[in-house]
Amino acid sequence: MGTSPNGAAKSSSDEFVREPLGVRERITSDGSSPWPVEPGRYRLVAARACPWANRAVIVRRLLGLEPVISMGIAGPLHDERSWRFHLDPGDRDPVLGIEWLRSAYEAAVPGYDKGVTVPAMVEVASGKVVTNDYKALEFDLATQWTRFHRPGAPDLFPERHRDEIEEVSEGVFTDVNNGVYKCGFAKGQASYEKAYAALFARLDTLAERLSARRYLVGDTITEADVRLWVTLARFDAAYHGHFKCNRQKLSEMPVLWAYARDLFQTPGFGDTIDFEQIKQHYYGVHHELNPSGIVPVGPDVTTWLTPHGREELGGRPFGDGTPPGPPPAAERVPSLA
Protein backbone atom coordinates (compact mmCIF):
# COMPACT_ATOMS: atom_id res chain seq x y z
CA MET A 1 0.00 0.00 0.00
CA GLY A 2 1.54 3.29 -1.09
CA THR A 3 1.16 6.60 0.71
CA SER A 4 0.71 10.26 -0.09
CA PRO A 5 1.49 13.36 1.99
CA ASN A 6 -2.15 14.03 2.82
CA GLY A 7 -2.70 10.63 4.41
CA ALA A 8 -4.53 9.01 1.53
CA ALA A 9 -3.72 5.40 0.88
CA LYS A 10 -3.66 3.92 -2.58
CA SER A 11 -6.04 0.99 -2.56
CA SER A 12 -6.62 -1.81 -5.05
CA SER A 13 -10.38 -1.17 -4.81
CA ASP A 14 -12.32 1.74 -6.33
CA GLU A 15 -13.00 3.26 -2.91
CA PHE A 16 -10.81 5.82 -1.15
CA VAL A 17 -9.21 4.41 2.00
CA ARG A 18 -7.64 6.72 4.57
CA GLU A 19 -4.31 5.39 5.75
CA PRO A 20 -3.85 4.57 9.46
CA LEU A 21 -1.97 7.20 11.44
CA GLY A 22 1.72 6.55 11.84
CA VAL A 23 2.72 8.08 15.21
CA ARG A 24 -0.07 7.59 17.73
CA GLU A 25 1.38 8.81 21.02
CA ARG A 26 -0.34 10.91 23.69
CA ILE A 27 0.75 14.01 25.60
CA THR A 28 -0.66 13.68 29.11
CA SER A 29 -0.51 15.39 32.48
CA ASP A 30 -0.70 12.27 34.66
CA GLY A 31 2.42 10.38 33.60
CA SER A 32 0.46 7.82 31.59
CA SER A 33 2.55 8.44 28.47
CA PRO A 34 6.24 9.13 27.75
CA TRP A 35 5.31 12.67 26.73
CA PRO A 36 4.37 15.04 29.58
CA VAL A 37 2.44 18.29 29.33
CA GLU A 38 5.15 20.95 29.41
CA PRO A 39 4.98 24.54 28.18
CA GLY A 40 7.36 25.34 25.33
CA ARG A 41 8.33 21.72 24.75
CA TYR A 42 6.20 21.09 21.67
CA ARG A 43 5.43 22.80 18.38
CA LEU A 44 2.15 22.19 16.59
CA VAL A 45 2.79 21.88 12.86
CA ALA A 46 -0.33 22.65 10.84
CA ALA A 47 -1.33 23.88 7.40
CA ARG A 48 -4.05 26.41 6.62
CA ALA A 49 -5.24 24.21 3.77
CA CYS A 50 -5.83 21.02 5.76
CA PRO A 51 -9.15 20.45 7.56
CA TRP A 52 -7.64 17.92 9.98
CA ALA A 53 -4.96 20.43 11.00
CA ASN A 54 -7.55 23.21 11.14
CA ARG A 55 -9.35 21.31 13.90
CA ALA A 56 -6.26 21.38 16.15
CA VAL A 57 -5.60 25.04 15.31
CA ILE A 58 -9.15 26.00 16.32
CA VAL A 59 -8.95 24.04 19.58
CA ARG A 60 -5.60 25.66 20.44
CA ARG A 61 -7.12 29.10 19.70
CA LEU A 62 -10.32 28.54 21.68
CA LEU A 63 -8.40 27.28 24.71
CA GLY A 64 -5.77 30.03 24.57
CA LEU A 65 -2.79 27.68 24.36
CA GLU A 66 -0.76 29.90 22.01
CA PRO A 67 1.70 30.99 24.76
CA VAL A 68 2.61 27.40 25.69
CA ILE A 69 2.45 25.58 22.32
CA SER A 70 4.05 27.35 19.37
CA MET A 71 2.76 26.76 15.85
CA GLY A 72 4.49 26.22 12.54
CA ILE A 73 2.57 26.56 9.27
CA ALA A 74 3.43 24.38 6.30
CA GLY A 75 2.57 25.95 2.97
CA PRO A 76 -0.29 24.79 0.75
CA LEU A 77 1.94 23.09 -1.84
CA HIS A 78 3.83 19.84 -1.50
CA ASP A 79 4.85 16.80 -3.47
CA GLU A 80 5.59 13.17 -2.65
CA ARG A 81 8.28 14.29 -0.19
CA SER A 82 5.67 15.76 2.20
CA TRP A 83 4.37 19.06 3.46
CA ARG A 84 6.96 21.83 3.05
CA PHE A 85 7.61 25.10 4.87
CA HIS A 86 7.74 27.10 1.65
CA LEU A 87 6.09 30.19 3.17
CA ASP A 88 8.91 30.70 5.68
CA PRO A 89 12.19 32.52 5.01
CA GLY A 90 14.66 30.14 3.39
CA ASP A 91 11.88 27.55 3.03
CA ARG A 92 12.53 26.35 6.58
CA ASP A 93 10.48 26.34 9.74
CA PRO A 94 12.10 29.04 11.90
CA VAL A 95 11.98 26.93 15.08
CA LEU A 96 12.54 23.37 13.84
CA GLY A 97 14.95 24.39 11.08
CA ILE A 98 13.57 21.84 8.60
CA GLU A 99 12.32 22.28 5.04
CA TRP A 100 10.16 19.17 4.80
CA LEU A 101 7.92 17.86 7.59
CA ARG A 102 9.07 14.36 6.67
CA SER A 103 12.35 15.13 8.45
CA ALA A 104 10.53 15.27 11.80
CA TYR A 105 8.80 11.96 11.12
CA GLU A 106 12.06 10.29 10.17
CA ALA A 107 13.72 11.68 13.29
CA ALA A 108 11.04 9.88 15.32
CA VAL A 109 10.84 6.70 13.23
CA PRO A 110 13.92 5.95 11.12
CA GLY A 111 12.83 4.71 7.71
CA TYR A 112 9.32 6.07 8.26
CA ASP A 113 7.10 4.91 5.38
CA LYS A 114 3.57 6.00 6.29
CA GLY A 115 1.69 9.21 5.54
CA VAL A 116 3.34 12.49 6.51
CA THR A 117 0.28 14.34 7.76
CA VAL A 118 -0.70 17.48 9.60
CA PRO A 119 -1.42 18.23 12.34
CA ALA A 120 1.75 16.90 13.91
CA MET A 121 3.01 17.72 17.37
CA VAL A 122 6.81 17.92 17.32
CA GLU A 123 9.18 17.99 20.28
CA VAL A 124 11.28 21.08 19.65
CA ALA A 125 14.52 19.90 21.31
CA SER A 126 14.74 16.56 19.48
CA GLY A 127 12.87 17.54 16.31
CA LYS A 128 10.83 14.33 16.60
CA VAL A 129 7.13 14.00 15.81
CA VAL A 130 5.37 12.98 19.01
CA THR A 131 1.94 12.33 17.50
CA ASN A 132 -0.12 12.87 14.38
CA ASP A 133 -3.26 11.43 15.97
CA TYR A 134 -5.49 14.46 15.41
CA LYS A 135 -8.46 13.10 17.37
CA ALA A 136 -6.46 12.25 20.50
CA LEU A 137 -4.47 15.46 20.14
CA GLU A 138 -7.62 17.60 20.26
CA PHE A 139 -8.99 15.68 23.24
CA ASP A 140 -5.71 16.02 25.10
CA LEU A 141 -5.45 19.75 24.40
CA ALA A 142 -8.90 20.09 25.95
CA THR A 143 -8.44 17.73 28.92
CA GLN A 144 -4.71 17.37 29.67
CA TRP A 145 -3.56 20.97 29.23
CA THR A 146 -6.26 22.48 31.46
CA ARG A 147 -3.71 24.10 33.79
CA PHE A 148 -2.62 26.28 30.90
CA HIS A 149 -6.02 27.13 29.42
CA ARG A 150 -6.82 30.83 29.26
CA PRO A 151 -9.31 32.28 31.76
CA GLY A 152 -12.76 31.81 30.24
CA ALA A 153 -11.75 28.91 27.98
CA PRO A 154 -14.75 26.83 26.88
CA ASP A 155 -15.28 23.18 27.78
CA LEU A 156 -15.18 21.50 24.37
CA PHE A 157 -15.78 18.02 25.81
CA PRO A 158 -18.34 18.49 28.61
CA GLU A 159 -18.45 15.29 30.63
CA ARG A 160 -22.23 15.01 30.47
CA HIS A 161 -22.24 15.27 26.67
CA ARG A 162 -19.19 13.20 25.69
CA ASP A 163 -21.11 10.16 24.52
CA GLU A 164 -23.38 12.33 22.36
CA ILE A 165 -20.41 14.28 20.98
CA GLU A 166 -18.74 11.03 19.92
CA GLU A 167 -21.95 9.65 18.43
CA VAL A 168 -22.58 12.76 16.33
CA SER A 169 -18.92 13.11 15.42
CA GLU A 170 -18.62 9.54 14.20
CA GLY A 171 -21.27 10.15 11.54
CA VAL A 172 -19.68 13.48 10.66
CA PHE A 173 -16.27 11.85 10.25
CA THR A 174 -17.45 8.89 8.19
CA ASP A 175 -19.83 10.64 5.81
CA VAL A 176 -18.71 14.28 5.78
CA ASN A 177 -15.08 14.86 6.85
CA ASN A 178 -13.89 11.70 5.12
CA GLY A 179 -16.91 11.51 2.84
CA VAL A 180 -15.82 14.40 0.63
CA TYR A 181 -12.50 12.62 0.08
CA LYS A 182 -14.32 9.39 -0.73
CA CYS A 183 -16.18 11.31 -3.43
CA GLY A 184 -13.12 13.08 -4.76
CA PHE A 185 -10.75 10.12 -4.89
CA ALA A 186 -13.20 7.38 -5.88
CA LYS A 187 -11.86 5.36 -8.81
CA GLY A 188 -15.20 4.07 -10.03
CA GLN A 189 -18.68 5.44 -10.65
CA ALA A 190 -20.41 3.16 -8.13
CA SER A 191 -17.96 4.04 -5.34
CA TYR A 192 -18.36 7.73 -6.08
CA GLU A 193 -22.15 7.58 -6.11
CA LYS A 194 -22.20 5.61 -2.84
CA ALA A 195 -20.03 8.22 -1.11
CA TYR A 196 -22.00 11.09 -2.68
CA ALA A 197 -25.33 9.67 -1.43
CA ALA A 198 -23.95 9.14 2.08
CA LEU A 199 -22.47 12.64 2.19
CA PHE A 200 -25.66 14.46 1.28
CA ALA A 201 -27.86 12.18 3.37
CA ARG A 202 -25.71 13.04 6.38
CA LEU A 203 -25.73 16.76 5.55
CA ASP A 204 -29.53 16.65 5.31
CA THR A 205 -29.71 14.94 8.71
CA LEU A 206 -27.37 17.52 10.23
CA ALA A 207 -29.38 20.37 8.71
CA GLU A 208 -32.54 18.97 10.27
CA ARG A 209 -30.78 18.69 13.64
CA LEU A 210 -29.48 22.27 13.41
CA SER A 211 -32.76 23.77 12.24
CA ALA A 212 -33.97 24.08 15.84
CA ARG A 213 -30.70 24.29 17.78
CA ARG A 214 -27.71 26.55 17.39
CA TYR A 215 -25.01 23.93 18.02
CA LEU A 216 -24.75 20.21 17.45
CA VAL A 217 -24.65 19.09 21.09
CA GLY A 218 -25.99 21.03 24.06
CA ASP A 219 -26.27 24.80 23.91
CA THR A 220 -22.57 25.65 23.54
CA ILE A 221 -19.78 25.06 21.05
CA THR A 222 -18.25 21.61 21.49
CA GLU A 223 -15.71 19.54 19.64
CA ALA A 224 -18.54 18.19 17.46
CA ASP A 225 -18.99 21.66 15.95
CA VAL A 226 -15.26 22.01 15.32
CA ARG A 227 -15.21 18.70 13.44
CA LEU A 228 -18.14 19.51 11.16
CA TRP A 229 -17.22 23.13 10.55
CA VAL A 230 -13.78 22.56 9.02
CA THR A 231 -15.37 20.62 6.14
CA LEU A 232 -18.17 23.13 5.67
CA ALA A 233 -15.61 25.94 5.51
CA ARG A 234 -13.93 24.26 2.51
CA PHE A 235 -17.07 23.05 0.78
CA ASP A 236 -17.72 25.71 -1.84
CA ALA A 237 -14.06 26.63 -2.30
CA ALA A 238 -12.90 23.07 -2.97
CA TYR A 239 -15.21 20.12 -2.43
CA HIS A 240 -18.20 21.20 -4.52
CA GLY A 241 -16.20 21.38 -7.75
CA HIS A 242 -12.85 19.70 -7.16
CA PHE A 243 -14.29 16.65 -5.36
CA LYS A 244 -17.57 16.52 -7.37
CA CYS A 245 -19.73 17.08 -4.26
CA ASN A 246 -22.09 19.09 -6.40
CA ARG A 247 -25.70 18.38 -5.48
CA GLN A 248 -25.69 21.83 -3.90
CA LYS A 249 -23.21 24.40 -2.74
CA LEU A 250 -23.07 25.05 0.97
CA SER A 251 -24.44 28.51 0.18
CA GLU A 252 -27.53 26.78 -1.27
CA MET A 253 -28.22 24.82 1.94
CA PRO A 254 -29.85 27.49 4.14
CA VAL A 255 -29.52 25.91 7.59
CA LEU A 256 -25.95 24.67 7.20
CA TRP A 257 -24.87 27.89 5.48
CA ALA A 258 -26.23 30.01 8.34
CA TYR A 259 -24.65 27.66 10.91
CA ALA A 260 -21.30 27.82 9.12
CA ARG A 261 -21.41 31.63 8.94
CA ASP A 262 -22.32 31.82 12.62
CA LEU A 263 -19.18 29.91 13.55
CA PHE A 264 -17.03 31.71 10.97
CA GLN A 265 -17.94 34.96 12.69
CA THR A 266 -17.15 33.50 16.13
CA PRO A 267 -13.60 34.25 17.35
CA GLY A 268 -11.43 31.16 17.00
CA PHE A 269 -13.02 29.86 13.78
CA GLY A 270 -12.97 32.28 10.83
CA ASP A 271 -9.71 33.80 12.04
CA THR A 272 -7.99 30.48 11.28
CA ILE A 273 -9.09 30.30 7.62
CA ASP A 274 -7.12 31.29 4.52
CA PHE A 275 -9.32 30.56 1.51
CA GLU A 276 -6.53 31.21 -0.99
CA GLN A 277 -4.27 28.63 0.62
CA ILE A 278 -7.16 26.15 0.68
CA LYS A 279 -7.70 26.53 -3.06
CA GLN A 280 -3.97 26.54 -3.83
CA HIS A 281 -3.61 23.23 -2.03
CA TYR A 282 -6.55 21.28 -3.40
CA TYR A 283 -6.28 22.50 -6.99
CA GLY A 284 -2.50 22.70 -7.04
CA VAL A 285 -1.51 19.41 -5.41
CA HIS A 286 -4.05 16.86 -6.65
CA HIS A 287 -2.68 16.61 -10.18
CA GLU A 288 -4.71 13.51 -10.99
CA LEU A 289 -7.89 15.52 -10.42
CA ASN A 290 -6.70 18.85 -11.84
CA PRO A 291 -3.81 18.24 -14.27
CA SER A 292 -3.66 21.87 -15.37
CA GLY A 293 -3.03 23.12 -11.85
CA ILE A 294 -5.29 26.11 -12.51
CA VAL A 295 -6.70 27.53 -9.28
CA PRO A 296 -10.23 28.96 -9.54
CA VAL A 297 -10.77 32.63 -8.75
CA GLY A 298 -14.14 32.19 -7.02
CA PRO A 299 -16.25 31.85 -5.03
CA ASP A 300 -16.88 35.24 -3.43
CA VAL A 301 -15.81 34.64 0.16
CA THR A 302 -17.04 37.97 1.52
CA THR A 303 -20.48 36.36 1.83
CA TRP A 304 -19.13 34.59 4.95
CA LEU A 305 -19.50 37.95 6.72
CA THR A 306 -23.23 38.39 5.99
CA PRO A 307 -25.74 38.18 8.89
CA HIS A 308 -26.76 34.63 9.82
CA GLY A 309 -29.65 35.13 12.26
CA ARG A 310 -28.72 32.10 14.35
CA GLU A 311 -28.76 34.11 17.60
CA GLU A 312 -32.54 33.67 17.59
CA LEU A 313 -32.02 29.99 18.46
CA GLY A 314 -30.40 30.92 21.77
CA GLY A 315 -27.32 29.08 22.87
CA ARG A 316 -24.19 30.44 24.51
CA PRO A 317 -21.16 30.04 22.24
CA PHE A 318 -18.63 29.79 25.10
CA GLY A 319 -20.94 28.66 27.87
CA ASP A 320 -19.92 30.44 31.07
CA GLY A 321 -16.63 31.43 29.42
CA THR A 322 -15.53 34.17 27.06
CA PRO A 323 -14.30 34.48 23.46
CA PRO A 324 -10.56 34.21 22.81
CA GLY A 325 -8.66 37.39 22.09
CA PRO A 326 -7.13 38.18 18.70
CA PRO A 327 -4.64 35.65 17.34
CA PRO A 328 -0.93 36.46 17.68
CA ALA A 329 0.25 38.83 14.96
CA ALA A 330 2.37 36.16 13.28
CA GLU A 331 -0.65 33.85 13.00
CA ARG A 332 -3.19 36.23 11.50
CA VAL A 333 -4.89 35.32 8.25
CA PRO A 334 -6.03 37.71 5.48
CA SER A 335 -9.15 39.64 6.39
CA LEU A 336 -12.27 39.24 4.22
CA ALA A 337 -13.53 42.73 4.99
N, C-alpha and C positions, 0 to 999 in steps of 0.2 A: 504494500500500500504506500503510494507516494504521498508527499505532503506539499502544502503551499504556505506562504507566509501568513495568510489570514485564517489558518486553522482548518481549511477545507481538505478533506481526504479524497483522493481519487479512487472511486469504487468501480468494480466490474459491472455493477448494475446501472440502471438508468437513473436511480435516485441519488440525490445529494446526501452524503453522509459526513457529519461533522466529526473530525478526528478527536480522540480522547486527549485531554490535557496532559502535558508532559511533565510539569513540576508542581505537584499537588501538596505543598506544605501548608502549614498554618502559622500565623503570627499570633501568639496568645499571651495573656497576662498572668496565667496561673501556673506556668512551667510545664504545661502539657505538651509542648512542642519544643524543638531545638531553637526556635526563633522567638525571642521575647519581645514584647512591646517595649520600645525604647525610642524616645524622640531623637530625630536626626540620623538614625541608623539606616533608614530605608529611603529609597527614591521610587516613587510610582512612575513608571513609564507608560504613557498613554499615547493616543493619536486622536486628533479632533475628528477624523473621518470615521473611526470605528465605534459602532454602537456598544459593543461589549466593554470597551475602555471608557466610553462616555458614562456608563453606569457608575464605575468606580470614581470618576472625576466628580460626578454630581454628589455622590455620597460624601466624598471628602469635603466638598464645598459646603453642603448642608450642615455637616458636623463641625466645621471650622477647624479641620486638621491641617490646614496649610502650613502653620508654623512648625509642626513636628514631622510632617512627611513632605519632602520636596517633590516636585513633579517635573519630569522631562517629557517633551512632546516630540514624537517621531513625526516626520512629514507625511503627506498623503501618498507619496509615490514610493514604490519599492519594486523589487524584482525577486527572483527565486532565492536571493541571499537573505532576505528578510526586510523588516521595517528599518528605515534609515533616518538618521538625524540630519536631513538635508536642509532644514530650515535654520539650523544653528550655524554660527560662525565656524568656518573650516569643516563643515559637515560633521561635526562631532558634538555629542552631548557635553555641555560645559562642566558637568559634575563627574560623570562616569568616564569621560574621555574616549568614548567609543563611537565609531561611525555607524556600525550595524548592530542592531539589537541582538543578533545571533551571537555576538561575542560574549554577552552576559549569560546566555543559555549554555554556551560551550564551556564557560568558566565554571558553571555549576555542574554540568554533566558532560564530561569529555566525550567527543564523538556524538553529541546530541543529534538525533535524526527525526525528531517529531516537529510539529508546527511551532514556528516562532511567532507567538501571538502577543497582543496587547489586550488588557492591561497586564503588566508584569511588575511585581515588586522586587526591587534589586537592592541587595545589601551594598551600601556605598563603599565601605572599606575593602571588601573582597571583590566587588564587581560581579557577584554571582546572583542570578535569579533565585529568589526564595520561593516564589509561587506565581503561577499564571492561572490559578483557579479563581476566576472572577466571582463566582457565586460565594465561595467561602471567604474570599477577600472582602466583599461588601459586608457580609455578616460580621466578620471580625472587626472591621472598621467601626461598625455600629455597636458591638457588644464587648470587644476586648480593649478598645482604646478610649473607654468612657472617661477615664481620668483626665484625658486631654481634650475632650469635647469642649467647644465654646459654650459660654453661658447662654442658655436659651436654645441649645441644639435640640432638634426634634427626635422623638423615638421612632425610628424607621421600622423597627421590629417589635411592636408592643406585644408583650407576653400573651395577653388575652386574645390576640388576633393572629398569632404566628401560624397556626394550622390553616386558617383561611387564606392568609397571604401566600403560603406555599401551594395551596390548592389552586388559587387563581393564577399564580405565577407559572405553574406547570403547564397550564393550557396556553398561556401567553408565550412561553418559551417554545413549546412544540409547534404551535400553529402560526405564530406571528413572528417572534424574534428569529427563530430558525426557519419558519415557514417561508419567508420571503427569499431566503437563500435556496430553499428546496425548489421554489419556482424558478429562480434565476439560473441555477446550475443543473436543472434536470436535463437528462440526455435523451429523453423520449417523451412523446406527446402524452402518453397515459400518466407517466410520473408527474409531469408538469400539471396536468389537469387535476390530478388528485391533490397535489399541494395547493393549487389555486383554490379549489373548492374548500379545503380545510381552512385556509387563510381567511377567506371572506366569510365563511360560516362563523369562525371565531370572532372576527371583527364585528359581525352583526350581533352576536351574543354580548360582546363587551359594550357595544353601543346601547343595547337594551338595558344592561346593568347600570350604565352611567347616565341614562336618561332621567333618573330620579335621584341620583346621588352624585356628589361632586367628585368623590374619590373612590377608588376601587374597593377598599376595605376600611370600614370605620368612617370617621368624619374628618380624618387628617391624612396628610401625605404619608404613605408608607413605601417600603421597598417595592411593592407590587406596582405602584405608579411609576417609579423610576424605570422598572423593567419594560413596561409597555411603552412609555413615552419615547425612549431612545429610538425605537423603530418608527413610531409615528412621525418623529421629527425628520426622518430621512425619506419618508414615503414618497412625497411628490418630487423631491429633488433627485431621487435615485431609483427607488423600487418600482414605482408606477411604470416607468419606461424601460429602464435598464434591465430590470428583473421580470418584466412582463406581468406585473401585478396590476392589471389595468381595467378591472371591472369599473372602478371609480378611483378618482383621486381622493386623497384625504380631505381636500377642500370641498369635495362633493358629498361628504358624509357628515351631516350637520352636527350630530352629537359628539363624535370623536374629534372633529375639527375644533369645536368650541373647547372641549376638554384639553386638547393639545395646546391651544392658544393660552388657555388659563395657566397651564404649567409653564409654558414658554415665558410668560410674563411674570412668573414667580421667581424671585432671586434664587439662584442655584441651579436653574434649568437652562433658560435661554442664554444666559451668560456663559455657557460652556460650548455653544454651538458656533461652528464656522461653516456656513453652507458652501462656500467656495471650495474649501478643503474636502468636504464630503463629496462633491461632484468630481473634483480632480482625482480623488481616489477611485471611486467606483468606475468612472468612465475612462480613466487613464491607466488603470492597472489590469482590469479584466479584459485582456486583449482578445480572448476567445469570444467574448460577447460584443466587444466594440473594437474591431480591428483598426479602425481609423484613428482611435484615440481622441476624437473630437469630443470636447466637453460642452454640453448644452449651456446656453446663456440663461434660460429660464429655470424655474418659474420665478415669479415676482415674490420675493420673500418678505417684503414689507407688510404683506397681509397678515403675518404672524403678530403684528402689533395692533390689529383691529380689536374692538371690544368683543368680549366673549359671552358676557351675561351669566356666567356660571355662579356668580356670588349669590344669585337668587336661590340656589339649592342649599345654602348654608355651608356648613363645614368650616373647619379652622385649619388652614394650611399647615401651621406648625404646632397645632395643639396648644399647650400652655407655654410654648416657647416663642421664639422670635425669628425673623428672617436673618439669613447671614448678611454680613456686610459686603461691600464690593470685593471682587476678586483682586488678588495682588496685581500690581501694574504689569508685571511680566507675563501674566496669565490671561490678560484681557483679550477678548475676541472682537472682531469688527462689529461696530454698531449698525443696526438696521435702520435707525432713524435718520 
